[in-house]
Amino acid sequence: MKLIQTDIKNKVLQSMMDILDRERQNIIAANKKDLDAFDKSDRAMYDRLVVNDAKVDGMIQAVLEVMEQDDPVGKEKESRRLENGLEIINKTAPFGTIMIIYESRPDVTIEAAVLAFKANNKILLKGGKEAVHSNEILVKCWHEALAEHGLEKDWIQFLKMNRTETQEFLRNPTQKLDLIVPRGGERLIGFVKEHAQCAVLVSGRGNNFLYVSPNADWDKTKEVILNAKTDKISGCNALDKVLMDVNQPDYEQHLKDLNQMLKEHEVEVLVDDTVQKTLSDEKSIPDENTWYEEFLAMKICLGAADGLHDAIEKINHYSGGHSATIMTQDNYEAQEFMEQVDSAAVYRNASTRFTDGGQMGVGAELAISTDKLHHRGPLGLKQLVTNKYYVYGDGQIRK
């Protein structure tokens, strides 16, 4: 794949910012077509779909942040000279062609493309049909920015395919694919894994847990739970499950306080058998499958844990491996939780809503990876490269 000079990449990104600002009203008008056709009963997806002035400003900011970051391609990772005279240098290199499959969020069309392009990758954007008008105009903006600097449109491609066509493309791609990133729920991820013929990097599934230790500060705990649950229910970093330690002081009163707070904010509460002994009026968790579920809704499960290790075991068994929090004032307990819980991001006394590229200082993100191979957590610019060995010799042969 041709390597583009850094200054050319940055000129394209500067043009893109100017075009987004110029086309602001047209972008919002295109988005309105999508919103008008959408079933507003799916609140989480509807929230993701909305593009307004603030969202356009966010798109421009995302491009600016990436433009200002160092080019991640061609950076030396390590070097050594062997006894036989071979000089070996390991450098960062582009993946090649990345395909991202996502639903609803038009801002992904900006964030994914700007990251892939700055890291010298081509990107295929397979957005959901619910955002087709929004995505079409945003890709048109990209193509204008590329053309202004003499680059081909195929650096950033929009795939307008239905489910059957997507399935066939995954099985028999018409061009080389090096990486596929499905951003969505279990069904989408399963669909891609079943049909893809190249590497798949799983992203987007939440089902995040918070454990309340006997050593927690209760006022901070309530504030963190409320933020993690209600700040943005459509985010994969939203909170779905709370485990209350039965050994904490005022366990029953804390449960009642928490339940009342959640009810006041219109959060549906489901409880396990132990918690229901205290919150007898609340609905039972229907079955074990609910523990695995990412809600993306104003819904939460309250369950009981009998000690730190019980909480760790339940989180590792049921969570999506995205984010988990412990509320405690005990340093040793917090460290053990953070070391033993198998999630991409582990927190002490903080909301799971911080698992985000911008919030973690990474900048724009392609996705939040819950895979362990290549990278875990926010996939920013530095994570969108692989590596390549450069070996310099002078006629050496292996004996």
Beta strands, then each sheet from edge to edge (+ up, - down):
strand 1: 76-81
strand 2: 87-94
strand 3: 97-102
strand 4: 122-126
strand 5: 156-158
strand 6: 179-183
strand 7: 199-200
strand 8: 208-212
strand 9: 239-245
strand 10: 268-271
strand 11: 283-284
strand 12: 299-305
strand 13: 323-327
strand 14: 345-348
strand 15: 368-369
strand 16: 377-378
strand 17: 385-392
sheet 1: 1+ 2- 17+
sheet 2: 5+ 4+ 3+ 6+ 7+
sheet 3: 11+ 10+ 12+ 9+ 8+ 13+ 14+
sheet 4: 15+ 16-
end
